[in-house]
């Protein structure tokens, strides 16, 4: 099976608007409170719409998301088309450059 998307969970705090504008347009959900996680997990549908996919992705990353929220981060799940590999590579470089302000928690090809 060929992958179509790269799903990336990132934790962030205190990042510049320029960075947010570049990457966060691919955000399918974002959390800053633990209750937000449960709300997304409760969404179930018969189709694979955006909310259904978000619910699935949250279940994959839930423990890491909860831990980072408890540490004061916001957590976003991004869904980037696989053709946007250069964006993923840039995000990986920013993860190193920005230190604790932007952390890639996990990546999964779907």
DRENPA-3360 file (N, C-alpha, C; in nm, 2 decimals, always signed):
BEGIN
1 = XXXXXXXX = +0.08/-0.12/+0.00/+0.00/+0.00/+0.00/+0.09/+0.12/+0.00 ~ +0.06/+0.22/-0.08/+0.13/+0.34/-0.09/+0.07/+0.44/+0.01 ~ +0.16/+0.51/+0.08/+0.12/+0.61/+0.18/+0.08/+0.73/+0.10 ~ -0.03/+0.80/+0.15/-0.08/+0.92/+0.10/-0.05/+1.04/+0.18 ~ -0.04/+1.02/+0.31/-0.02/+1.12/+0.41/+0.08/+1.09/+0.51 ~ +0.14/+1.19/+0.57/+0.22/+1.17/+0.69/+0.15/+1.24/+0.80 ~ +0.12/+1.17/+0.90/+0.05/+1.23/+1.02/+0.15/+1.25/+1.12 ~ +0.15/+1.37/+1.17/+0.26/+1.41/+1.27/+0.19/+1.48/+1.39;
9 = XXXXXXXX = +0.23/+1.43/+1.51/+0.18/+1.49/+1.63/+0.30/+1.58/+1.68 ~ +0.27/+1.70/+1.70/+0.37/+1.80/+1.75/+0.32/+1.87/+1.87 ~ +0.42/+1.89/+1.96/+0.39/+1.97/+2.08/+0.46/+2.11/+2.06 ~ +0.39/+2.21/+2.10/+0.45/+2.35/+2.08/+0.41/+2.45/+2.19 ~ +0.50/+2.54/+2.21/+0.47/+2.66/+2.29/+0.57/+2.77/+2.25 ~ +0.52/+2.89/+2.26/+0.60/+3.01/+2.23/+0.67/+3.00/+2.09 ~ +0.60/+2.96/+1.99/+0.66/+2.97/+1.86/+0.60/+3.08/+1.78 ~ +0.68/+3.13/+1.69/+0.65/+3.25/+1.61/+0.53/+3.23/+1.52;
17 = XXXXXXXX = +0.45/+3.33/+1.49/+0.34/+3.32/+1.40/+0.38/+3.28/+1.26 ~ +0.50/+3.31/+1.22/+0.54/+3.27/+1.09/+0.55/+3.12/+1.08 ~ +0.60/+3.05/+1.18/+0.61/+2.91/+1.19/+0.46/+2.85/+1.19 ~ +0.38/+2.91/+1.28/+0.24/+2.86/+1.29/+0.17/+2.87/+1.15 ~ +0.19/+2.98/+1.09/+0.12/+3.00/+0.96/+0.17/+2.90/+0.85 ~ +0.29/+2.87/+0.86/+0.35/+2.78/+0.75/+0.30/+2.63/+0.77 ~ +0.30/+2.59/+0.89/+0.27/+2.44/+0.92/+0.13/+2.42/+0.97 ~ +0.07/+2.51/+1.04/-0.05/+2.48/+1.11/-0.18/+2.48/+1.02;
25 = XXXXXXXX = -0.16/+2.52/+0.89/-0.27/+2.51/+0.80/-0.30/+2.36/+0.77 ~ -0.20/+2.27/+0.81/-0.22/+2.13/+0.79/-0.28/+2.06/+0.91 ~ -0.31/+2.14/+1.02/-0.36/+2.09/+1.14/-0.50/+2.04/+1.13 ~ -0.53/+1.91/+1.17/-0.66/+1.86/+1.17/-0.73/+1.87/+1.31 ~ -0.64/+1.88/+1.41/-0.70/+1.91/+1.55/-0.58/+1.96/+1.64 ~ -0.62/+2.03/+1.74/-0.53/+2.09/+1.83/-0.58/+2.08/+1.97 ~ -0.50/+2.06/+2.07/-0.54/+2.04/+2.21/-0.46/+2.13/+2.30 ~ -0.52/+2.19/+2.40/-0.45/+2.25/+2.50/-0.51/+2.22/+2.64;
33 = XXXXXXXX = -0.61/+2.13/+2.64/-0.67/+2.08/+2.76/-0.70/+1.93/+2.75 ~ -0.69/+1.86/+2.85/-0.71/+1.71/+2.85/-0.85/+1.68/+2.80 ~ -0.95/+1.76/+2.84/-1.09/+1.73/+2.80/-1.11/+1.74/+2.65 ~ -1.02/+1.81/+2.58/-1.03/+1.82/+2.43/-1.01/+1.68/+2.37 ~ -0.92/+1.61/+2.43/-0.88/+1.48/+2.38/-1.01/+1.38/+2.38 ~ -1.08/+1.38/+2.49/-1.19/+1.30/+2.50/-1.30/+1.34/+2.40 ~ -1.32/+1.47/+2.38/-1.42/+1.51/+2.29/-1.40/+1.46/+2.15 ~ -1.27/+1.47/+2.10/-1.24/+1.42/+1.97/-1.25/+1.26/+1.96;
41 = XXXXXXXX = -1.21/+1.20/+2.07/-1.22/+1.05/+2.07/-1.36/+1.00/+2.06 ~ -1.46/+1.08/+2.11/-1.60/+1.04/+2.11/-1.66/+1.06/+1.97 ~ -1.59/+1.12/+1.88/-1.65/+1.13/+1.74/-1.63/+1.00/+1.67 ~ -1.74/+0.95/+1.62/-1.74/+0.83/+1.54/-1.83/+0.84/+1.43 ~ -1.79/+0.81/+1.31/-1.88/+0.82/+1.20/-1.86/+0.70/+1.11 ~ -1.95/+0.70/+1.01/-1.95/+0.59/+0.91/-1.86/+0.61/+0.80 ~ -1.82/+0.74/+0.78/-1.73/+0.77/+0.67/-1.59/+0.81/+0.73 ~ -1.49/+0.82/+0.65/-1.36/+0.86/+0.69/-1.34/+1.01/+0.67;
49 = XXXXXXXX = -1.43/+1.09/+0.73/-1.42/+1.23/+0.72/-1.31/+1.28/+0.81 ~ -1.29/+1.41/+0.81/-1.18/+1.47/+0.89/-1.20/+1.44/+1.04 ~ -1.32/+1.45/+1.09/-1.34/+1.42/+1.23/-1.31/+1.27/+1.27 ~ -1.35/+1.18/+1.18/-1.32/+1.04/+1.21/-1.17/+1.01/+1.20 ~ -1.10/+1.07/+1.11/-0.96/+1.05/+1.10/-0.89/+1.11/+1.22 ~ -0.94/+1.23/+1.26/-0.88/+1.29/+1.38/-0.90/+1.20/+1.51 ~ -1.01/+1.14/+1.52/-1.04/+1.05/+1.63/-0.94/+0.93/+1.63 ~ -0.92/+0.88/+1.51/-0.83/+0.76/+1.50/-0.68/+0.81/+1.53;
57 = XXXXXXXX = -0.64/+0.92/+1.48/-0.51/+0.97/+1.51/-0.48/+0.99/+1.66 ~ -0.58/+1.05/+1.72/-0.57/+1.08/+1.86/-0.55/+0.95/+1.94 ~ -0.62/+0.85/+1.90/-0.61/+0.72/+1.97/-0.47/+0.66/+1.96 ~ -0.40/+0.69/+1.85/-0.26/+0.65/+1.83/-0.16/+0.72/+1.92 ~ -0.19/+0.85/+1.94/-0.09/+0.94/+2.01/-0.14/+0.98/+2.15 ~ -0.24/+0.93/+2.20/-0.31/+0.98/+2.32/-0.22/+0.99/+2.44 ~ -0.14/+0.89/+2.47/-0.05/+0.90/+2.59/+0.05/+1.02/+2.57 ~ +0.11/+1.03/+2.46/+0.21/+1.14/+2.43/+0.14/+1.28/+2.44;
65 = XXXXXXXX = +0.02/+1.29/+2.38/-0.06/+1.41/+2.38/-0.09/+1.45/+2.53 ~ -0.14/+1.36/+2.61/-0.17/+1.39/+2.75/-0.05/+1.44/+2.83 ~ +0.06/+1.37/+2.81/+0.18/+1.40/+2.88/+0.23/+1.55/+2.85 ~ +0.23/+1.58/+2.72/+0.27/+1.71/+2.68/+0.17/+1.82/+2.73 ~ +0.05/+1.80/+2.72/-0.05/+1.90/+2.77/-0.03/+1.92/+2.92 ~ +0.00/+1.81/+3.00/+0.03/+1.83/+3.14/+0.15/+1.91/+3.17 ~ +0.25/+1.91/+3.07/+0.37/+1.98/+3.08/+0.35/+2.13/+3.03 ~ +0.23/+2.17/+2.99/+0.21/+2.30/+2.95/+0.21/+2.33/+2.80;
73 = XXXXXXXX = +0.22/+2.23/+2.72/+0.23/+2.24/+2.57/+0.09/+2.24/+2.51 ~ +0.08/+2.30/+2.39/-0.04/+2.27/+2.31/+0.01/+2.16/+2.21 ~ -0.08/+2.07/+2.17/-0.04/+1.97/+2.08/-0.13/+1.97/+1.96 ~ -0.07/+1.96/+1.84/-0.14/+1.96/+1.72/-0.11/+1.83/+1.64 ~ -0.21/+1.79/+1.57/-0.19/+1.67/+1.48/-0.21/+1.73/+1.34 ~ -0.10/+1.71/+1.26/-0.09/+1.76/+1.13/-0.11/+1.64/+1.03 ~ -0.17/+1.66/+0.92/-0.19/+1.56/+0.81/-0.14/+1.63/+0.69 ~ -0.01/+1.59/+0.65/+0.05/+1.64/+0.53/+0.05/+1.54/+0.42;
81 = XXXXXXXX = +0.01/+1.59/+0.30/+0.02/+1.50/+0.18/+0.16/+1.45/+0.17 ~ +0.18/+1.32/+0.13/+0.31/+1.26/+0.12/+0.40/+1.33/+0.02 ~ +0.34/+1.40/-0.07/+0.41/+1.48/-0.17/+0.48/+1.60/-0.11 ~ +0.44/+1.64/+0.01/+0.49/+1.75/+0.08/+0.61/+1.71/+0.17 ~ +0.69/+1.62/+0.13/+0.80/+1.57/+0.21/+0.90/+1.68/+0.25 ~ +0.92/+1.78/+0.16/+1.01/+1.89/+0.20/+0.96/+1.97/+0.32 ~ +0.82/+1.97/+0.33/+0.77/+2.04/+0.45/+0.80/+1.96/+0.58 ~ +0.79/+1.83/+0.56/+0.82/+1.74/+0.68/+0.96/+1.76/+0.72;
89 = XXXXXXXX = +1.05/+1.76/+0.62/+1.20/+1.78/+0.65/+1.22/+1.91/+0.71 ~ +1.16/+2.02/+0.67/+1.17/+2.15/+0.73/+1.12/+2.15/+0.87 ~ +1.01/+2.08/+0.90/+0.96/+2.07/+1.03/+1.05/+2.00/+1.12 ~ +1.12/+1.89/+1.07/+1.22/+1.82/+1.15/+1.34/+1.91/+1.18 ~ +1.38/+2.00/+1.09/+1.49/+2.09/+1.12/+1.45/+2.19/+1.23 ~ +1.32/+2.24/+1.22/+1.27/+2.33/+1.32/+1.26/+2.27/+1.46 ~ +1.23/+2.14/+1.46/+1.23/+2.07/+1.58/+1.36/+2.08/+1.65 ~ +1.47/+2.06/+1.58/+1.61/+2.07/+1.63/+1.64/+2.22/+1.67;
97 = XXXXXXXX = +1.61/+2.31/+1.58/+1.64/+2.45/+1.60/+1.57/+2.52/+1.71 ~ +1.44/+2.49/+1.73/+1.36/+2.55/+1.83/+1.36/+2.49/+1.97 ~ +1.43/+2.37/+1.97/+1.45/+2.30/+2.10/+1.31/+2.26/+2.16 ~ +1.29/+2.30/+2.29/+1.17/+2.26/+2.36/+1.05/+2.33/+2.32 ~ +1.06/+2.44/+2.23/+0.94/+2.51/+2.19/+0.86/+2.44/+2.08 ~ +0.92/+2.35/+2.01/+0.85/+2.27/+1.91/+0.91/+2.13/+1.91 ~ +0.83/+2.03/+1.94/+0.87/+1.89/+1.95/+0.79/+1.80/+1.86 ~ +0.85/+1.72/+1.78/+0.78/+1.62/+1.70/+0.76/+1.50/+1.79;
105 = XXXXXX = +0.64/+1.47/+1.83/+0.62/+1.35/+1.92/+0.62/+1.22/+1.85 ~ +0.56/+1.22/+1.73/+0.55/+1.09/+1.65/+0.51/+1.12/+1.51 ~ +0.55/+1.04/+1.42/+0.51/+1.05/+1.27/+0.46/+0.91/+1.23 ~ +0.35/+0.91/+1.15/+0.30/+0.78/+1.10/+0.26/+0.81/+0.95 ~ +0.30/+0.71/+0.86/+0.26/+0.72/+0.73/+0.13/+0.65/+0.71 ~ +0.03/+0.71/+0.65/-0.10/+0.65/+0.62/-0.13/+0.66/+0.48;
% end
